[in-house]
């Protein structure tokens, strides 16, 4: 889950995603739920805590 109002669109989450499930678009982050393995690496990489597994 992405908390859009916190997200800075920095791409840190996409950079660590081993499943290539995160796409950084202009003013939007898209997570492909079918590809996501729920490993949590993106949550740890996010500098503003804009991601969660909920």
PyMOL Python script that loads the backbone (N, CA, C, O; Angstrom):
from pymol import cmd

cmd.read_pdbstr("""\
ATOM      1  N   UNK A   1       0.845  -1.176   0.000  1.00  0.00           N
ATOM      2  CA  UNK A   1       0.000   0.000   0.000  1.00  0.00           C
ATOM      3  C   UNK A   1       0.893   1.243   0.000  1.00  0.00           C
ATOM      4  O   UNK A   1       1.912   1.289   0.689  1.00  0.00           O
ATOM      5  N   UNK A   2       0.503   2.224  -0.765  1.00  0.00           N
ATOM      6  CA  UNK A   2       1.259   3.468  -0.871  1.00  0.00           C
ATOM      7  C   UNK A   2       0.451   4.589  -0.235  1.00  0.00           C
ATOM      8  O   UNK A   2      -0.729   4.766  -0.537  1.00  0.00           O
ATOM      9  N   UNK A   3       1.088   5.336   0.638  1.00  0.00           N
ATOM     10  CA  UNK A   3       0.470   6.533   1.207  1.00  0.00           C
ATOM     11  C   UNK A   3       0.940   7.688   0.328  1.00  0.00           C
ATOM     12  O   UNK A   3       2.009   8.260   0.543  1.00  0.00           O
ATOM     13  N   UNK A   4       0.123   8.014  -0.661  1.00  0.00           N
ATOM     14  CA  UNK A   4       0.517   8.964  -1.704  1.00  0.00           C
ATOM     15  C   UNK A   4       0.909  10.329  -1.160  1.00  0.00           C
ATOM     16  O   UNK A   4       1.812  10.966  -1.702  1.00  0.00           O
ATOM     17  N   UNK A   5       0.245  10.796  -0.091  1.00  0.00           N
ATOM     18  CA  UNK A   5       0.564  12.130   0.414  1.00  0.00           C
ATOM     19  C   UNK A   5       1.949  12.204   1.074  1.00  0.00           C
ATOM     20  O   UNK A   5       2.477  13.299   1.270  1.00  0.00           O
ATOM     21  N   UNK A   6       2.541  11.052   1.418  1.00  0.00           N
ATOM     22  CA  UNK A   6       3.897  11.021   1.970  1.00  0.00           C
ATOM     23  C   UNK A   6       4.956  10.840   0.882  1.00  0.00           C
ATOM     24  O   UNK A   6       6.091  11.295   1.026  1.00  0.00           O
ATOM     25  N   UNK A   7       4.578  10.183  -0.188  1.00  0.00           N
ATOM     26  CA  UNK A   7       5.529   9.773  -1.225  1.00  0.00           C
ATOM     27  C   UNK A   7       6.174  10.983  -1.907  1.00  0.00           C
ATOM     28  O   UNK A   7       5.500  11.946  -2.274  1.00  0.00           O
ATOM     29  N   UNK A   8       7.515  10.903  -2.067  1.00  0.00           N
ATOM     30  CA  UNK A   8       8.278  11.951  -2.742  1.00  0.00           C
ATOM     31  C   UNK A   8       8.652  11.533  -4.168  1.00  0.00           C
ATOM     32  O   UNK A   8       9.313  12.290  -4.879  1.00  0.00           O
ATOM     33  N   UNK A   9       8.232  10.330  -4.592  1.00  0.00           N
ATOM     34  CA  UNK A   9       8.511   9.801  -5.928  1.00  0.00           C
ATOM     35  C   UNK A   9      10.005   9.733  -6.207  1.00  0.00           C
ATOM     36  O   UNK A   9      10.449   9.981  -7.328  1.00  0.00           O
ATOM     37  N   UNK A  10      10.775   9.397  -5.181  1.00  0.00           N
ATOM     38  CA  UNK A  10      12.235   9.356  -5.309  1.00  0.00           C
ATOM     39  C   UNK A  10      12.722   8.101  -6.026  1.00  0.00           C
ATOM     40  O   UNK A  10      13.816   8.096  -6.591  1.00  0.00           O
ATOM     41  N   UNK A  11      11.914   7.030  -6.007  1.00  0.00           N
ATOM     42  CA  UNK A  11      12.292   5.796  -6.682  1.00  0.00           C
ATOM     43  C   UNK A  11      13.136   4.850  -5.854  1.00  0.00           C
ATOM     44  O   UNK A  11      13.578   3.820  -6.363  1.00  0.00           O
ATOM     45  N   UNK A  12      13.371   5.170  -4.589  1.00  0.00           N
ATOM     46  CA  UNK A  12      14.176   4.289  -3.737  1.00  0.00           C
ATOM     47  C   UNK A  12      13.546   2.906  -3.638  1.00  0.00           C
ATOM     48  O   UNK A  12      14.251   1.897  -3.634  1.00  0.00           O
ATOM     49  N   UNK A  13      12.238   2.860  -3.560  1.00  0.00           N
ATOM     50  CA  UNK A  13      11.526   1.584  -3.447  1.00  0.00           C
ATOM     51  C   UNK A  13      11.720   0.740  -4.708  1.00  0.00           C
ATOM     52  O   UNK A  13      11.980  -0.461  -4.624  1.00  0.00           O
ATOM     53  N   UNK A  14      11.596   1.363  -5.858  1.00  0.00           N
ATOM     54  CA  UNK A  14      11.752   0.644  -7.124  1.00  0.00           C
ATOM     55  C   UNK A  14      13.179   0.142  -7.297  1.00  0.00           C
ATOM     56  O   UNK A  14      13.405  -0.914  -7.888  1.00  0.00           O
ATOM     57  N   UNK A  15      14.130   0.894  -6.783  1.00  0.00           N
ATOM     58  CA  UNK A  15      15.530   0.518  -6.902  1.00  0.00           C
ATOM     59  C   UNK A  15      15.909  -0.738  -6.151  1.00  0.00           C
ATOM     60  O   UNK A  15      16.872  -1.410  -6.520  1.00  0.00           O
ATOM     61  N   UNK A  16      15.171  -1.069  -5.105  1.00  0.00           N
ATOM     62  CA  UNK A  16      15.491  -2.266  -4.310  1.00  0.00           C
ATOM     63  C   UNK A  16      14.540  -3.422  -4.575  1.00  0.00           C
ATOM     64  O   UNK A  16      14.738  -4.510  -4.034  1.00  0.00           O
ATOM     65  N   UNK A  17      13.525  -3.219  -5.383  1.00  0.00           N
ATOM     66  CA  UNK A  17      12.527  -4.261  -5.626  1.00  0.00           C
ATOM     67  C   UNK A  17      13.123  -5.379  -6.481  1.00  0.00           C
ATOM     68  O   UNK A  17      13.425  -5.181  -7.657  1.00  0.00           O
ATOM     69  N   UNK A  18      13.287  -6.553  -5.874  1.00  0.00           N
ATOM     70  CA  UNK A  18      13.880  -7.694  -6.579  1.00  0.00           C
ATOM     71  C   UNK A  18      12.903  -8.331  -7.567  1.00  0.00           C
ATOM     72  O   UNK A  18      13.318  -9.066  -8.464  1.00  0.00           O
ATOM     73  N   UNK A  19      11.609  -8.051  -7.407  1.00  0.00           N
ATOM     74  CA  UNK A  19      10.588  -8.624  -8.284  1.00  0.00           C
ATOM     75  C   UNK A  19      10.217  -7.688  -9.428  1.00  0.00           C
ATOM     76  O   UNK A  19       9.378  -8.033 -10.260  1.00  0.00           O
ATOM     77  N   UNK A  20      10.835  -6.503  -9.480  1.00  0.00           N
ATOM     78  CA  UNK A  20      10.528  -5.505 -10.498  1.00  0.00           C
ATOM     79  C   UNK A  20       9.024  -5.203 -10.531  1.00  0.00           C
ATOM     80  O   UNK A  20       8.411  -5.103 -11.594  1.00  0.00           O
ATOM     81  N   UNK A  21       8.457  -5.064  -9.333  1.00  0.00           N
ATOM     82  CA  UNK A  21       7.008  -4.871  -9.200  1.00  0.00           C
ATOM     83  C   UNK A  21       6.605  -3.416  -9.007  1.00  0.00           C
ATOM     84  O   UNK A  21       5.414  -3.111  -8.940  1.00  0.00           O
ATOM     85  N   UNK A  22       7.576  -2.517  -8.917  1.00  0.00           N
ATOM     86  CA  UNK A  22       7.266  -1.112  -8.640  1.00  0.00           C
ATOM     87  C   UNK A  22       7.668  -0.245  -9.826  1.00  0.00           C
ATOM     88  O   UNK A  22       8.798  -0.303 -10.311  1.00  0.00           O
ATOM     89  N   UNK A  23       6.716   0.553 -10.275  1.00  0.00           N
ATOM     90  CA  UNK A  23       6.938   1.456 -11.402  1.00  0.00           C
ATOM     91  C   UNK A  23       6.751   2.889 -10.911  1.00  0.00           C
ATOM     92  O   UNK A  23       5.692   3.235 -10.388  1.00  0.00           O
ATOM     93  N   UNK A  24       7.766   3.713 -11.077  1.00  0.00           N
ATOM     94  CA  UNK A  24       7.685   5.118 -10.688  1.00  0.00           C
ATOM     95  C   UNK A  24       7.264   5.906 -11.913  1.00  0.00           C
ATOM     96  O   UNK A  24       7.991   5.984 -12.903  1.00  0.00           O
ATOM     97  N   UNK A  25       6.083   6.486 -11.830  1.00  0.00           N
ATOM     98  CA  UNK A  25       5.572   7.307 -12.909  1.00  0.00           C
ATOM     99  C   UNK A  25       5.524   8.747 -12.426  1.00  0.00           C
ATOM    100  O   UNK A  25       5.778   9.010 -11.251  1.00  0.00           O
ATOM    101  N   UNK A  26       5.209   9.668 -13.297  1.00  0.00           N
ATOM    102  CA  UNK A  26       5.139  11.070 -12.903  1.00  0.00           C
ATOM    103  C   UNK A  26       4.051  11.253 -11.850  1.00  0.00           C
ATOM    104  O   UNK A  26       2.868  11.053 -12.124  1.00  0.00           O
ATOM    105  N   UNK A  27       4.462  11.633 -10.649  1.00  0.00           N
ATOM    106  CA  UNK A  27       3.579  11.876  -9.509  1.00  0.00           C
ATOM    107  C   UNK A  27       2.725  10.671  -9.123  1.00  0.00           C
ATOM    108  O   UNK A  27       1.600  10.818  -8.645  1.00  0.00           O
ATOM    109  N   UNK A  28       3.284   9.465  -9.342  1.00  0.00           N
ATOM    110  CA  UNK A  28       2.547   8.268  -8.984  1.00  0.00           C
ATOM    111  C   UNK A  28       3.491   7.069  -8.922  1.00  0.00           C
ATOM    112  O   UNK A  28       4.374   6.912  -9.765  1.00  0.00           O
ATOM    113  N   UNK A  29       3.289   6.233  -7.913  1.00  0.00           N
ATOM    114  CA  UNK A  29       4.002   4.967  -7.795  1.00  0.00           C
ATOM    115  C   UNK A  29       2.966   3.870  -8.004  1.00  0.00           C
ATOM    116  O   UNK A  29       1.888   3.907  -7.411  1.00  0.00           O
ATOM    117  N   UNK A  30       3.293   2.893  -8.847  1.00  0.00           N
ATOM    118  CA  UNK A  30       2.370   1.795  -9.107  1.00  0.00           C
ATOM    119  C   UNK A  30       3.048   0.485  -8.709  1.00  0.00           C
ATOM    120  O   UNK A  30       4.160   0.193  -9.149  1.00  0.00           O
ATOM    121  N   UNK A  31       2.364  -0.303  -7.869  1.00  0.00           N
ATOM    122  CA  UNK A  31       2.877  -1.603  -7.455  1.00  0.00           C
ATOM    123  C   UNK A  31       2.038  -2.681  -8.128  1.00  0.00           C
ATOM    124  O   UNK A  31       0.813  -2.692  -8.006  1.00  0.00           O
ATOM    125  N   UNK A  32       2.699  -3.580  -8.832  1.00  0.00           N
ATOM    126  CA  UNK A  32       2.032  -4.702  -9.481  1.00  0.00           C
ATOM    127  C   UNK A  32       1.878  -5.807  -8.443  1.00  0.00           C
ATOM    128  O   UNK A  32       2.847  -6.488  -8.110  1.00  0.00           O
ATOM    129  N   UNK A  33       0.673  -5.984  -7.936  1.00  0.00           N
ATOM    130  CA  UNK A  33       0.411  -6.967  -6.878  1.00  0.00           C
ATOM    131  C   UNK A  33       0.701  -8.397  -7.310  1.00  0.00           C
ATOM    132  O   UNK A  33       1.015  -9.242  -6.472  1.00  0.00           O
ATOM    133  N   UNK A  34       0.602  -8.675  -8.589  1.00  0.00           N
ATOM    134  CA  UNK A  34       0.891 -10.025  -9.081  1.00  0.00           C
ATOM    135  C   UNK A  34       2.382 -10.337  -9.038  1.00  0.00           C
ATOM    136  O   UNK A  34       2.767 -11.489  -8.842  1.00  0.00           O
ATOM    137  N   UNK A  35       3.220  -9.327  -9.218  1.00  0.00           N
ATOM    138  CA  UNK A  35       4.670  -9.513  -9.169  1.00  0.00           C
ATOM    139  C   UNK A  35       5.226  -9.402  -7.746  1.00  0.00           C
ATOM    140  O   UNK A  35       6.222 -10.046  -7.418  1.00  0.00           O
ATOM    141  N   UNK A  36       4.589  -8.590  -6.905  1.00  0.00           N
ATOM    142  CA  UNK A  36       5.098  -8.302  -5.564  1.00  0.00           C
ATOM    143  C   UNK A  36       5.163  -9.569  -4.719  1.00  0.00           C
ATOM    144  O   UNK A  36       4.193 -10.322  -4.639  1.00  0.00           O
ATOM    145  N   UNK A  37       6.322  -9.798  -4.085  1.00  0.00           N
ATOM    146  CA  UNK A  37       6.508 -10.968  -3.232  1.00  0.00           C
ATOM    147  C   UNK A  37       6.337 -10.639  -1.750  1.00  0.00           C
ATOM    148  O   UNK A  37       6.497 -11.512  -0.897  1.00  0.00           O
ATOM    149  N   UNK A  38       6.011  -9.386  -1.442  1.00  0.00           N
ATOM    150  CA  UNK A  38       5.798  -8.924  -0.055  1.00  0.00           C
ATOM    151  C   UNK A  38       7.057  -9.128   0.808  1.00  0.00           C
ATOM    152  O   UNK A  38       6.955  -9.476   1.984  1.00  0.00           O
ATOM    153  N   UNK A  39       8.229  -8.913   0.221  1.00  0.00           N
ATOM    154  CA  UNK A  39       9.486  -9.106   0.938  1.00  0.00           C
ATOM    155  C   UNK A  39       9.782  -7.979   1.929  1.00  0.00           C
ATOM    156  O   UNK A  39      10.499  -8.186   2.908  1.00  0.00           O
ATOM    157  N   UNK A  40       9.228  -6.774   1.675  1.00  0.00           N
ATOM    158  CA  UNK A  40       9.412  -5.655   2.582  1.00  0.00           C
ATOM    159  C   UNK A  40      10.634  -4.790   2.331  1.00  0.00           C
ATOM    160  O   UNK A  40      10.859  -3.824   3.061  1.00  0.00           O
ATOM    161  N   UNK A  41      11.423  -5.108   1.324  1.00  0.00           N
ATOM    162  CA  UNK A  41      12.617  -4.300   1.041  1.00  0.00           C
ATOM    163  C   UNK A  41      12.263  -2.863   0.677  1.00  0.00           C
ATOM    164  O   UNK A  41      12.987  -1.936   1.038  1.00  0.00           O
ATOM    165  N   UNK A  42      11.165  -2.675  -0.029  1.00  0.00           N
ATOM    166  CA  UNK A  42      10.758  -1.324  -0.413  1.00  0.00           C
ATOM    167  C   UNK A  42      10.382  -0.490   0.801  1.00  0.00           C
ATOM    168  O   UNK A  42      10.654   0.709   0.845  1.00  0.00           O
ATOM    169  N   UNK A  43       9.762  -1.121   1.780  1.00  0.00           N
ATOM    170  CA  UNK A  43       9.361  -0.417   3.007  1.00  0.00           C
ATOM    171  C   UNK A  43      10.599   0.088   3.746  1.00  0.00           C
ATOM    172  O   UNK A  43      10.623   1.217   4.234  1.00  0.00           O
ATOM    173  N   UNK A  44      11.616  -0.752   3.821  1.00  0.00           N
ATOM    174  CA  UNK A  44      12.859  -0.369   4.497  1.00  0.00           C
ATOM    175  C   UNK A  44      13.602   0.723   3.733  1.00  0.00           C
ATOM    176  O   UNK A  44      14.279   1.554   4.339  1.00  0.00           O
ATOM    177  N   UNK A  45      13.480   0.726   2.407  1.00  0.00           N
ATOM    178  CA  UNK A  45      14.207   1.688   1.582  1.00  0.00           C
ATOM    179  C   UNK A  45      13.539   3.059   1.531  1.00  0.00           C
ATOM    180  O   UNK A  45      14.197   4.052   1.220  1.00  0.00           O
ATOM    181  N   UNK A  46      12.248   3.127   1.829  1.00  0.00           N
ATOM    182  CA  UNK A  46      11.520   4.383   1.699  1.00  0.00           C
ATOM    183  C   UNK A  46      11.941   5.374   2.793  1.00  0.00           C
ATOM    184  O   UNK A  46      11.810   5.072   3.979  1.00  0.00           O
ATOM    185  N   UNK A  47      12.447   6.554   2.406  1.00  0.00           N
ATOM    186  CA  UNK A  47      12.935   7.514   3.393  1.00  0.00           C
ATOM    187  C   UNK A  47      11.824   8.259   4.148  1.00  0.00           C
ATOM    188  O   UNK A  47      12.099   8.928   5.144  1.00  0.00           O
ATOM    189  N   UNK A  48      10.580   8.150   3.683  1.00  0.00           N
ATOM    190  CA  UNK A  48       9.481   8.891   4.324  1.00  0.00           C
ATOM    191  C   UNK A  48       8.355   7.972   4.810  1.00  0.00           C
ATOM    192  O   UNK A  48       7.261   8.447   5.115  1.00  0.00           O
ATOM    193  N   UNK A  49       8.608   6.683   4.883  1.00  0.00           N
ATOM    194  CA  UNK A  49       7.619   5.703   5.370  1.00  0.00           C
ATOM    195  C   UNK A  49       6.289   5.793   4.630  1.00  0.00           C
ATOM    196  O   UNK A  49       5.225   5.810   5.249  1.00  0.00           O
ATOM    197  N   UNK A  50       6.357   5.851   3.310  1.00  0.00           N
ATOM    198  CA  UNK A  50       5.150   5.970   2.501  1.00  0.00           C
ATOM    199  C   UNK A  50       4.606   4.616   2.026  1.00  0.00           C
ATOM    200  O   UNK A  50       3.637   4.569   1.268  1.00  0.00           O
ATOM    201  N   UNK A  51       5.224   3.523   2.469  1.00  0.00           N
ATOM    202  CA  UNK A  51       4.797   2.204   2.051  1.00  0.00           C
ATOM    203  C   UNK A  51       4.476   1.314   3.244  1.00  0.00           C
ATOM    204  O   UNK A  51       5.061   1.447   4.319  1.00  0.00           O
ATOM    205  N   UNK A  52       3.532   0.405   3.028  1.00  0.00           N
ATOM    206  CA  UNK A  52       3.219  -0.598   4.048  1.00  0.00           C
ATOM    207  C   UNK A  52       2.724  -1.854   3.346  1.00  0.00           C
ATOM    208  O   UNK A  52       2.383  -1.809   2.164  1.00  0.00           O
ATOM    209  N   UNK A  53       2.682  -2.967   4.056  1.00  0.00           N
ATOM    210  CA  UNK A  53       2.203  -4.218   3.481  1.00  0.00           C
ATOM    211  C   UNK A  53       0.707  -4.406   3.620  1.00  0.00           C
ATOM    212  O   UNK A  53       0.185  -5.442   3.210  1.00  0.00           O
ATOM    213  N   UNK A  54       0.011  -3.458   4.176  1.00  0.00           N
ATOM    214  CA  UNK A  54      -1.442  -3.587   4.379  1.00  0.00           C
ATOM    215  C   UNK A  54      -2.187  -3.529   3.071  1.00  0.00           C
ATOM    216  O   UNK A  54      -3.415  -3.622   3.056  1.00  0.00           O
TER     217      UNK A  54
END
""", "prot")
cmd.dss("prot")
cmd.show_as("cartoon", "prot")
cmd.util.cbc("prot")
cmd.orient("prot")
